[in-house]
Amino acid sequence: MVKKIFLIFSTVLFLSSSAFAKWPQFQYDPNHPFLESQFQSEIDTLTQSQTTYGNQFELLIDAEPSLKKKIELVKSAKETIFVAAMIFLRYIDPHMKEFVELLIQKANEGVGVYVIIDSLNAGLDPQTFKRLSRKGVHVGYFNQTLKPDSIPWEIRMHEKYVVVDNEKGVLGGQNLYDERYPIIPKNIMEWRDTDIYVEGPIVQTIATHFCDLWKTLDTTVSPPTQEVELPPLDLSPEKRRFHISEARFLYNEPYTGQKNINRYYLKLIKNAKDHIFWAANQVAVNEEFENALKEAANRGVQVTLLTNSFATSWWAPGWYHYYFWIGYRPFRDSKVTLRLYQNRYNHSKIFYVDGVVASIGSFNHDTFSLENDAEVTVVSYDRDFNQKVYQQLLTDLEDTNRFWFPF
C-alpha cells in the first residue's frame, strides 16, 4: 500500500515537473535578426518610432510598488507631471489619497500638472476630478466626442502611465488605484499586475506622445514644450553587444488610427525563431493575429498565451466570460498553447519573444486593444532586464494550467 502511494505521488510529481521542464532556459542572442540594424530600421518606418539608448529600467510587480514609485516621482517633479489613466480612484485607497494631495500640492508650487482620464470611467470618482480642476490641475477627458463610435463608449482610453519632467516615468497595466481592494477580503480576490519604471531618453518620447494626445482633447491649456539635456551615452562594446539600456516606445491610436503596436507585434510573430509568450487578461484576437500565431506555431515556434480562468475572474461581467469561449475557439485544433491562471487574477500585459524582446504596457490580446482603444507599451532590448521579465513569466506560469478543449 505504501509502495503504491509512493508510486502515485512520484508519477504526479514527475508529470508536474515535466510540465514546467519544457520552458526554455533564458538565452540572449546578440546576433538575433530582431537586433540587426536593417530590421530595426524597418521597425522605425513601420511603427513611426525609434530605438533610444541610455535608459534605465526597473520591473514593478503588483500595485503597491507601482503606486509608491509614482508617488516618489510626483514628489520629485520640478517642471511637469503627466498622468494618463483609464481608472483613477481615490476614496478607498490611502496611496491614492496621498497621490491626489501631492498633485494639488505640486500645482500650487507652480509645476504644470496634466491628467488625461477616460471620460466614462471618470464617473467612478467624479468628485476627485472636480477637486483637481478647482485646485489648479489640468484635467482632460478622453472620448467625449470621439467619432466614429458604432457602439456608445466602445472606444476607451486604456493608456496607463505617470511621467515627470520628461525624464522619469512608470508605465504598464496598473491603473491608479490599489487593486488589493481593502474592502474585499484578500482570499476572495487576489490581483497581479506588472509595470515598468523607465528613466532616460525614452521618457521624452512618452511625454511627446502625451502632449500630442492632449491636443486632441477639448481643453484650453496645453502642456509646455520642454527639452531635456541628457548625459552622454555610454556605447561601450559590452553595452552594445547586449543592447544594454536600449528600448523603444510604441502606441496605438484609437479606433481607425495608427496601430503601431499591432504592426510591431505582427512583425515579431511572423519572424520569431524560438518562443513567444504573450500574457494578458483575456484572449480574443482578430483574424490577422490568429493566423500569424498559428503559422508561427506550425513552423516550430513555441507559442504560449497566458490569460485568466473563470476561477480568477468569476467576479467579471458576463461579456468577459463570453469572450473566453469565443477567444479560445480559433486555437482549438492548433499548436498554440493556452495557459490559464488559477489562483490570482493577472492583469499583466507582457509580450516576450526569443529573449531579445520584452514588451510591457497596457496592450491586451483582445479586440479592444487590437482594434479600438488608445494603448501604449515600452519595448526592452536590454539583456539583463529581459532576463528579469522572463523569470517573472516563469513564476506566473507556475500559477497556470493548460486549457484543454472539452469537445
C-alpha positions as CSV (number, residue, x, y, z in Angstrom):
1,M,0.0,0.0,0.0
2,V,2.8,2.4,1.0
3,K,4.7,1.5,-2.2
4,K,1.5,2.2,-4.3
5,I,1.0,5.6,-2.7
6,F,4.7,6.4,-3.3
7,L,4.4,5.4,-6.9
8,I,1.3,7.6,-7.4
9,F,3.0,10.5,-5.7
10,S,6.2,10.1,-7.8
11,T,4.1,9.9,-11.0
12,V,2.2,13.1,-10.1
13,L,5.5,14.8,-9.2
14,F,7.1,13.8,-12.4
15,L,4.2,15.0,-14.5
16,S,4.1,18.3,-12.7
17,S,7.8,18.7,-13.0
18,S,7.9,17.7,-16.7
19,A,5.1,20.2,-17.4
20,F,7.5,23.0,-16.4
21,A,10.7,21.5,-17.6
22,K,9.7,22.3,-21.2
23,W,10.0,26.0,-20.7
24,P,13.2,27.2,-22.4
25,Q,16.1,28.5,-20.4
26,F,16.8,32.2,-20.8
27,Q,19.1,32.9,-23.7
28,Y,20.1,36.2,-25.3
29,D,21.4,36.0,-28.8
30,P,23.1,39.4,-29.6
31,N,23.1,38.4,-33.3
32,H,19.4,37.7,-33.4
33,P,17.7,39.2,-36.6
34,F,15.5,41.4,-34.4
35,L,18.5,43.3,-33.3
36,E,20.1,43.8,-36.7
37,S,20.3,47.4,-38.0
38,Q,18.2,46.6,-41.1
39,F,15.4,45.0,-39.1
40,Q,15.4,47.9,-36.6
41,S,15.3,50.4,-39.5
42,E,12.2,48.6,-40.9
43,I,10.6,48.8,-37.5
44,D,11.3,52.6,-37.3
45,T,9.4,53.1,-40.5
46,L,6.7,50.6,-39.8
47,T,5.8,52.0,-36.3
48,Q,6.9,55.6,-36.5
49,S,9.2,55.1,-33.6
50,Q,13.0,54.9,-32.8
51,T,15.2,52.9,-30.6
52,T,16.6,55.0,-27.7
53,Y,19.8,54.4,-25.8
54,G,21.0,55.2,-22.3
55,N,17.8,54.2,-20.5
56,Q,17.4,52.6,-17.1
57,F,14.6,50.0,-16.2
58,E,13.0,48.5,-13.1
59,L,10.4,45.8,-13.0
60,L,7.5,46.7,-10.7
61,I,5.3,43.8,-9.6
62,D,1.8,44.4,-8.2
63,A,0.0,47.6,-7.2
64,E,1.9,48.8,-4.1
65,P,5.4,49.0,-5.6
66,S,4.0,50.8,-8.7
67,L,1.9,53.3,-6.7
68,K,4.9,54.0,-4.3
69,K,7.1,54.7,-7.3
70,K,4.5,57.0,-8.9
71,I,4.3,58.9,-5.6
72,E,8.1,59.1,-5.4
73,L,8.2,60.6,-8.9
74,V,5.5,63.1,-8.2
75,K,7.3,64.3,-5.1
76,S,10.4,64.8,-7.2
77,A,8.8,66.8,-10.0
78,K,10.1,70.3,-10.7
79,E,8.5,71.2,-14.1
80,T,5.8,68.9,-15.3
81,I,3.7,65.9,-14.3
82,F,1.8,64.0,-17.0
83,V,-0.8,61.4,-15.9
84,A,-2.8,59.1,-18.1
85,A,-5.2,56.5,-16.7
86,M,-8.3,54.5,-17.6
87,I,-9.4,54.3,-13.9
88,F,-8.4,56.7,-11.2
89,L,-10.0,56.1,-7.7
90,R,-9.2,58.0,-4.5
91,Y,-11.8,57.1,-2.0
92,I,-10.9,53.6,-1.0
93,D,-7.1,53.8,-1.1
94,P,-4.6,55.6,1.2
95,H,-1.9,55.6,-1.5
96,M,-4.2,57.3,-4.0
97,K,-5.4,59.9,-1.4
98,E,-1.7,60.8,-0.9
99,F,-1.2,60.9,-4.7
100,V,-4.1,63.3,-5.2
101,E,-2.9,65.6,-2.5
102,L,0.6,65.6,-4.0
103,L,-0.8,66.6,-7.4
104,I,-2.6,69.5,-5.9
105,Q,0.5,70.5,-3.8
106,K,2.7,70.4,-6.9
107,A,0.2,72.5,-8.9
108,N,0.3,75.1,-6.1
109,E,4.1,75.1,-6.3
110,G,3.9,76.0,-10.0
111,V,4.5,72.6,-11.5
112,G,2.4,72.0,-14.6
113,V,0.1,69.0,-13.7
114,Y,-1.9,67.4,-16.5
115,V,-4.2,64.4,-16.2
116,I,-5.9,62.5,-19.1
117,I,-8.7,60.3,-17.8
118,D,-11.1,58.1,-19.7
119,S,-14.4,60.0,-19.7
120,L,-16.6,57.0,-19.0
121,N,-14.5,55.8,-16.0
122,A,-14.2,59.3,-14.7
123,G,-17.7,58.8,-13.5
124,L,-16.5,56.3,-10.9
125,D,-15.0,59.1,-8.8
126,P,-16.2,62.4,-10.4
127,Q,-15.5,64.5,-7.2
128,T,-11.8,63.8,-7.4
129,F,-11.5,65.3,-10.9
130,K,-13.7,68.3,-10.0
131,R,-11.5,68.9,-7.0
132,L,-8.3,68.6,-9.0
133,S,-9.6,71.1,-11.5
134,R,-10.5,73.6,-8.8
135,K,-7.0,73.3,-7.3
136,G,-5.1,74.0,-10.5
137,V,-4.6,70.6,-12.0
138,H,-5.4,70.5,-15.7
139,V,-7.8,67.6,-16.5
140,G,-8.6,66.3,-20.0
141,Y,-11.4,63.8,-20.7
142,F,-10.8,61.3,-23.4
143,N,-13.6,60.2,-25.8
144,Q,-16.3,62.8,-25.1
145,T,-16.9,63.3,-28.8
146,L,-14.7,60.7,-30.5
147,K,-16.1,59.6,-33.8
148,P,-16.9,57.2,-35.3
149,D,-18.0,55.1,-32.4
150,S,-20.5,52.5,-33.6
151,I,-21.2,51.3,-30.0
152,P,-21.5,54.1,-27.4
153,W,-18.5,54.2,-25.1
154,E,-16.8,51.4,-27.0
155,I,-13.5,53.3,-27.6
156,R,-11.6,53.7,-24.4
157,M,-8.5,55.5,-23.0
158,H,-6.5,52.4,-21.9
159,E,-3.1,54.1,-21.5
160,K,-1.7,54.0,-18.0
161,Y,1.5,56.0,-17.1
162,V,2.9,58.8,-15.0
163,V,5.8,60.9,-16.4
164,V,7.6,63.7,-14.6
165,D,9.9,66.4,-16.1
166,N,10.2,64.4,-19.3
167,E,12.9,62.3,-17.5
168,K,11.3,59.5,-15.4
169,G,8.1,57.5,-15.7
170,V,6.1,54.4,-14.8
171,L,4.1,52.7,-17.4
172,G,2.2,49.4,-17.6
173,G,-1.1,47.7,-16.7
174,Q,-1.6,49.2,-13.3
175,N,-4.4,51.7,-13.0
176,L,-4.4,54.5,-10.5
177,Y,-5.8,52.6,-7.5
178,D,-4.7,49.9,-5.2
179,E,-6.0,46.6,-6.6
180,R,-5.7,44.9,-3.3
181,Y,-9.2,46.2,-2.5
182,P,-9.2,47.0,1.2
183,I,-13.0,46.5,1.4
184,I,-12.8,42.9,0.0
185,P,-11.1,40.0,1.8
186,K,-7.8,39.2,0.1
187,N,-8.5,35.5,-0.2
188,I,-11.7,36.2,-2.3
189,M,-10.0,38.2,-5.0
190,E,-6.2,38.4,-5.4
191,W,-4.7,40.6,-8.2
192,R,-1.4,40.6,-10.1
193,D,-0.1,43.4,-12.3
194,T,3.1,44.5,-14.0
195,D,4.6,47.9,-14.6
196,I,8.0,49.2,-15.8
197,Y,9.9,52.1,-14.4
198,V,11.9,53.9,-17.1
199,E,14.4,56.7,-16.9
200,G,16.3,58.3,-19.8
201,P,15.6,59.3,-23.4
202,I,12.7,57.0,-23.9
203,V,10.7,59.1,-21.4
204,Q,10.9,62.1,-23.7
205,T,9.1,60.0,-26.4
206,I,6.3,59.1,-23.9
207,A,6.0,62.8,-22.9
208,T,5.8,63.8,-26.5
209,H,3.0,61.3,-27.1
210,F,1.1,62.6,-24.1
211,C,1.3,66.2,-25.4
212,D,0.1,65.1,-28.9
213,L,-2.8,63.2,-27.3
214,W,-3.6,66.2,-25.1
215,K,-4.0,68.3,-28.2
216,T,-6.9,66.1,-29.5
217,L,-8.9,66.7,-26.3
218,D,-11.4,69.5,-25.7
219,T,-9.1,71.6,-23.5
220,T,-7.9,75.2,-23.5
221,V,-4.5,74.8,-21.9
222,S,-1.6,72.9,-23.5
223,P,1.4,71.3,-21.8
224,P,4.6,73.3,-22.3
225,T,7.2,72.1,-24.7
226,Q,10.3,71.0,-22.8
227,E,13.7,70.0,-24.0
228,V,15.8,67.8,-21.6
229,E,19.6,67.8,-21.8
230,L,20.6,64.2,-21.5
231,P,24.0,62.9,-20.3
232,P,26.5,61.4,-22.8
233,L,25.6,57.9,-23.9
234,D,27.8,55.0,-22.9
235,L,28.1,52.9,-26.1
236,S,30.8,50.6,-24.9
237,P,31.3,47.3,-26.7
238,E,29.8,45.4,-23.8
239,K,26.7,47.5,-23.7
240,R,26.3,47.5,-27.4
241,R,26.7,43.7,-27.6
242,F,23.9,43.0,-25.2
243,H,21.9,46.1,-26.1
244,I,22.0,47.3,-22.5
245,S,19.7,50.3,-22.0
246,E,18.0,50.1,-25.4
247,A,14.3,50.5,-25.7
248,R,11.5,51.9,-27.9
249,F,8.1,53.3,-27.1
250,L,5.1,52.4,-29.1
251,Y,1.4,53.5,-29.1
252,N,-1.9,52.6,-30.8
253,E,-4.2,55.5,-31.7
254,P,-7.8,54.8,-31.0
255,Y,-10.2,53.1,-33.5
256,T,-9.1,53.7,-37.1
257,G,-5.8,55.4,-36.2
258,Q,-2.2,54.3,-36.3
259,K,-1.8,50.8,-34.9
260,N,1.9,50.8,-34.2
261,I,1.8,48.1,-31.6
262,N,-0.2,45.8,-33.8
263,R,2.3,46.2,-36.6
264,Y,5.3,45.6,-34.4
265,Y,3.9,42.5,-32.7
266,L,2.8,41.0,-36.0
267,K,6.3,41.6,-37.5
268,L,7.8,39.8,-34.5
269,I,5.3,36.9,-34.6
270,K,5.9,36.3,-38.3
271,N,9.7,36.3,-37.8
272,A,10.1,34.7,-34.3
273,K,12.6,31.8,-34.2
274,D,12.1,30.0,-30.9
275,H,9.3,31.1,-28.5
276,I,6.6,33.6,-27.9
277,F,5.0,34.3,-24.5
278,W,2.1,36.7,-24.6
279,A,0.4,37.4,-21.2
280,A,-2.8,39.5,-20.9
281,N,-6.1,39.3,-19.1
282,Q,-8.3,37.8,-21.9
283,V,-7.9,36.2,-25.3
284,A,-9.9,37.5,-28.3
285,V,-7.5,38.2,-31.1
286,N,-8.6,39.2,-34.6
287,E,-8.2,37.0,-37.7
288,E,-4.8,38.6,-38.7
289,F,-3.2,37.8,-35.3
290,E,-4.9,34.4,-35.1
291,N,-3.4,33.3,-38.4
292,A,0.0,34.7,-37.5
293,L,0.2,32.9,-34.2
294,K,-0.9,29.6,-35.8
295,E,1.6,29.9,-38.5
296,A,4.4,30.6,-36.0
297,A,3.4,27.5,-34.0
298,N,3.2,25.4,-37.2
299,R,6.8,26.3,-38.1
300,G,8.1,25.1,-34.7
301,V,7.9,28.3,-32.6
302,Q,6.6,27.6,-29.0
303,V,3.6,29.9,-28.8
304,T,2.1,30.3,-25.3
305,L,-0.8,32.6,-24.5
306,L,-1.3,33.3,-20.8
307,T,-4.7,34.5,-19.6
308,N,-7.3,34.3,-16.9
309,S,-9.6,31.5,-16.0
310,F,-13.1,31.5,-14.5
311,A,-11.5,30.7,-11.1
312,T,-9.6,34.0,-11.2
313,S,-12.2,36.2,-12.9
314,W,-15.5,34.9,-11.6
315,W,-16.4,38.5,-10.5
316,A,-16.0,39.9,-14.0
317,P,-19.1,40.9,-16.1
318,G,-20.8,38.4,-18.3
319,W,-19.3,39.6,-21.6
320,Y,-15.9,38.9,-20.2
321,H,-16.7,35.2,-19.9
322,Y,-18.4,35.2,-23.3
323,Y,-15.1,36.3,-24.7
324,F,-13.3,33.4,-23.0
325,W,-15.1,30.9,-25.2
326,I,-15.2,33.0,-28.4
327,G,-11.5,33.9,-28.0
328,Y,-10.3,30.3,-27.3
329,R,-12.2,28.7,-30.1
330,P,-9.9,29.6,-33.0
331,F,-7.0,27.8,-31.4
332,R,-8.9,24.5,-30.7
333,D,-7.0,22.4,-33.3
334,S,-3.8,24.4,-33.4
335,K,-0.4,24.1,-31.9
336,V,-0.9,27.3,-29.9
337,T,-0.9,26.7,-26.2
338,L,-3.3,28.5,-23.9
339,R,-2.5,28.5,-20.2
340,L,-5.0,29.8,-17.6
341,Y,-4.1,31.4,-14.3
342,Q,-5.6,29.5,-11.4
343,N,-5.1,31.4,-8.1
344,R,-4.7,35.2,-8.9
345,Y,-6.3,37.4,-11.4
346,N,-3.4,38.5,-13.6
347,H,-3.8,41.9,-15.2
348,S,-0.3,42.0,-16.6
349,K,0.3,42.7,-20.3
350,I,3.7,41.2,-21.3
351,F,4.9,40.3,-24.9
352,Y,8.1,38.3,-24.9
353,V,9.9,36.9,-27.9
354,D,13.1,34.9,-28.2
355,G,14.7,36.5,-25.2
356,V,15.6,39.7,-27.1
357,V,12.3,41.5,-26.9
358,A,10.3,42.1,-23.7
359,S,7.3,44.5,-24.1
360,I,5.4,45.8,-21.0
361,G,2.4,48.1,-21.3
362,S,-1.4,48.4,-21.5
363,F,-1.9,46.2,-24.6
364,N,-4.1,43.1,-24.2
365,H,-4.5,40.2,-26.7
366,D,-8.2,41.1,-27.4
367,T,-10.2,43.1,-29.9
368,F,-10.4,46.1,-27.6
369,S,-6.7,46.7,-27.6
370,L,-6.1,45.4,-31.2
371,E,-8.9,47.5,-32.8
372,N,-10.4,50.1,-30.6
373,D,-8.5,51.6,-27.7
374,A,-5.7,54.0,-27.1
375,E,-2.7,51.8,-26.0
376,V,1.0,52.2,-25.1
377,T,3.9,49.9,-24.4
378,V,7.7,50.0,-23.7
379,V,9.8,47.5,-25.6
380,S,13.1,46.5,-24.0
381,Y,16.1,45.0,-25.9
382,D,18.2,45.0,-22.7
383,R,19.5,41.6,-21.9
384,D,19.6,42.0,-18.1
385,F,16.1,43.4,-17.9
386,N,14.6,40.9,-20.3
387,Q,16.0,38.1,-18.1
388,K,14.1,39.5,-15.1
389,V,10.9,39.7,-17.2
390,Y,11.4,36.1,-18.2
391,Q,11.9,34.9,-14.6
392,Q,8.7,36.6,-13.7
393,L,6.9,34.9,-16.6
394,L,8.1,31.6,-15.3
395,T,6.8,32.4,-11.8
396,D,3.4,33.3,-13.4
397,L,3.4,30.1,-15.3
398,E,3.6,28.1,-12.1
399,D,0.1,29.5,-11.4
400,T,-1.4,28.2,-14.7
401,N,-2.9,25.1,-16.1
402,R,-3.1,24.2,-19.7
403,F,-6.5,24.7,-21.2
404,W,-7.9,21.6,-22.9
405,F,-10.9,22.0,-25.1
406,P,-13.7,19.8,-23.7
407,F,-15.2,19.0,-27.1
